[in-house]
Amino acid sequence: MATGAVEIVLGDFEQEKSQLRAIVTQSIQSQASLFVGRFLSDLPLPDGVRSRWATSKVVLRQYGCSLYVNAPPALADARRAEIGLEEAETALCGGRFDRVLLSQFLTAVDEGLLTAADVLQLVDARPRHVALILTGCTAPPALRLRCAGDLEASRVDFLSRSRR
């Protein structure tokens, strides 16, 4: 991922999980500091991923409820998403991280737990040197319009916008 870019990775859960692993692995290998916020889940990461990712430069936080996979989001999920948004803004602007990855953030928007305005606020607040990666099943139309000039087609829908 390019420094100072915004990347939106759209796809199903398996595609997103694969992308998440690749981004974290690349960050660890390149010694980049990384904040990972997982929305809509408090389920344990598979295959001992948490222990493999445990470095001083990788911070992993979860904002969700494991019941989400079996039921619509509840009020508790909305509060967790708000906390996640606040912590994401701090991670993005606090100067500690080179990359901020928000897993299923766009799904939280799609479910009504966060708004398209929240997404655009994060994109606009991002310092030029910090990469922001947002994942989910769909992207709000306002975000698609913001990134429309850089649309690439691949197995996973991928949008990228470098901050100028």
C-alpha positions as CSV (number, residue, x, y, z in Angstrom):
1,M,0.0,0.0,0.0
2,A,1.3,3.4,-0.9
3,T,2.1,5.9,1.8
4,G,-0.7,8.5,2.2
5,A,-3.3,6.5,0.2
6,V,-6.8,5.6,1.0
7,E,-7.7,2.1,0.0
8,I,-11.2,0.6,0.0
9,V,-11.3,-3.2,-0.3
10,L,-14.7,-4.7,-1.0
11,G,-15.6,-8.3,-1.1
12,D,-17.1,-11.2,0.8
13,F,-15.8,-12.3,4.2
14,E,-13.2,-14.8,2.8
15,Q,-11.8,-12.2,0.4
16,E,-11.6,-9.6,3.2
17,K,-9.9,-12.0,5.6
18,S,-7.3,-12.9,3.0
19,Q,-6.6,-9.2,2.3
20,L,-6.4,-8.5,6.0
21,R,-3.8,-11.1,6.5
22,A,-1.8,-9.8,3.5
23,I,-1.9,-6.2,4.7
24,V,-0.8,-7.1,8.3
25,T,1.9,-9.4,7.1
26,Q,3.3,-6.7,4.7
27,S,3.2,-4.2,7.6
28,I,5.1,-6.5,9.9
29,Q,7.7,-7.3,7.2
30,S,8.2,-3.6,6.4
31,Q,8.4,-2.6,10.0
32,A,5.4,-0.2,9.6
33,S,3.3,0.6,12.6
34,L,-0.3,-0.6,12.1
35,F,-3.6,-0.1,13.9
36,V,-6.2,-2.7,13.1
37,G,-9.8,-2.0,14.1
38,R,-12.2,-5.0,13.5
39,F,-15.8,-3.8,13.5
40,L,-18.9,-6.1,14.1
41,S,-16.8,-8.9,15.6
42,D,-15.4,-9.9,18.9
43,L,-14.7,-13.4,17.6
44,P,-11.1,-14.7,18.1
45,L,-8.9,-14.5,15.1
46,P,-8.3,-17.9,13.4
47,D,-5.1,-19.9,13.3
48,G,-3.3,-18.1,16.1
49,V,-3.3,-14.9,14.0
50,R,-3.3,-12.7,17.1
51,S,-0.1,-14.3,18.5
52,R,1.6,-14.0,15.1
53,W,0.6,-10.4,14.8
54,A,1.7,-9.5,18.4
55,T,4.5,-7.0,17.9
56,S,5.1,-3.6,19.4
57,K,4.1,-2.0,16.1
58,V,0.8,-3.8,15.6
59,V,-2.3,-2.9,17.7
60,L,-5.5,-4.9,17.3
61,R,-8.8,-3.7,18.6
62,Q,-12.3,-5.2,18.2
63,Y,-15.6,-3.4,18.2
64,G,-18.5,-5.7,17.9
65,C,-20.5,-8.6,19.2
66,S,-20.0,-12.2,18.1
67,L,-23.8,-12.5,18.0
68,Y,-23.8,-10.2,14.9
69,V,-23.1,-13.2,12.7
70,N,-26.4,-14.7,13.8
71,A,-28.6,-11.7,14.4
72,P,-29.0,-8.0,13.2
73,P,-26.8,-5.5,15.0
74,A,-28.1,-4.3,18.4
75,L,-27.7,-1.1,20.4
76,A,-24.5,-2.5,22.0
77,D,-23.0,-2.9,18.5
78,A,-23.9,0.7,17.7
79,R,-22.1,1.9,20.9
80,R,-19.1,-0.3,20.1
81,A,-18.9,1.1,16.5
82,E,-19.0,4.6,18.0
83,I,-16.1,3.7,20.3
84,G,-14.3,2.2,17.3
85,L,-14.8,5.4,15.2
86,E,-13.3,7.5,18.1
87,E,-10.3,5.2,18.5
88,A,-9.8,5.1,14.7
89,E,-9.7,8.9,14.5
90,T,-7.1,8.9,17.4
91,A,-5.0,6.2,15.7
92,L,-5.2,8.0,12.3
93,C,-4.3,11.5,13.6
94,G,-2.3,10.7,16.7
95,G,1.1,10.3,15.0
96,R,1.8,6.7,16.2
97,F,0.8,4.7,13.2
98,D,1.9,4.5,9.5
99,R,-1.2,2.5,8.5
100,V,-4.8,2.3,9.9
101,L,-6.8,-0.7,8.8
102,L,-10.5,-0.7,9.6
103,S,-11.9,-4.2,9.0
104,Q,-15.6,-4.4,8.2
105,F,-15.9,-0.6,8.8
106,L,-17.9,-0.2,5.6
107,T,-20.2,-3.0,6.7
108,A,-20.9,-1.1,9.9
109,V,-21.9,1.8,7.7
110,D,-24.1,-0.4,5.5
111,E,-25.8,-1.7,8.7
112,G,-26.5,1.8,9.9
113,L,-24.2,1.8,12.9
114,L,-22.0,4.5,11.3
115,T,-22.7,7.0,8.6
116,A,-21.2,7.9,5.2
117,A,-20.3,11.2,6.7
118,D,-18.2,9.3,9.3
119,V,-16.3,7.7,6.5
120,L,-15.7,10.9,4.6
121,Q,-14.6,12.6,7.9
122,L,-12.0,9.9,8.4
123,V,-10.8,10.2,4.8
124,D,-10.5,14.0,5.1
125,A,-8.9,14.0,8.6
126,R,-6.1,11.5,7.5
127,P,-2.6,13.0,7.6
128,R,-0.9,12.8,4.2
129,H,1.7,10.2,5.4
130,V,-0.8,7.8,6.9
131,A,-2.3,5.0,4.8
132,L,-6.0,4.3,5.5
133,I,-7.5,0.9,4.5
134,L,-11.3,0.4,4.8
135,T,-12.9,-3.0,4.2
136,G,-16.5,-4.2,3.9
137,C,-19.1,-5.6,1.5
138,T,-20.1,-2.3,-0.1
139,A,-19.0,1.3,-0.1
140,P,-21.3,4.3,0.4
141,P,-22.1,6.1,-2.9
142,A,-20.4,9.3,-1.5
143,L,-17.2,7.4,-1.0
144,R,-17.4,5.9,-4.4
145,L,-17.9,9.3,-5.9
146,R,-14.9,10.7,-4.0
147,C,-12.7,7.8,-5.3
148,A,-14.3,7.4,-8.7
149,G,-11.3,8.6,-10.7
150,D,-9.1,5.7,-9.5
151,L,-11.3,2.7,-9.9
152,E,-9.5,-0.6,-10.8
153,A,-11.1,-3.9,-11.5
154,S,-9.8,-7.1,-9.9
155,R,-11.1,-10.1,-8.1
156,V,-11.9,-7.9,-5.1
157,D,-13.4,-4.5,-6.0
158,F,-10.6,-2.0,-5.1
159,L,-10.7,1.7,-4.9
160,S,-7.7,3.9,-4.3
161,R,-7.3,7.6,-3.8
162,S,-3.9,9.2,-3.0
163,R,-4.0,12.4,-1.0
164,R,-2.6,15.3,-3.0
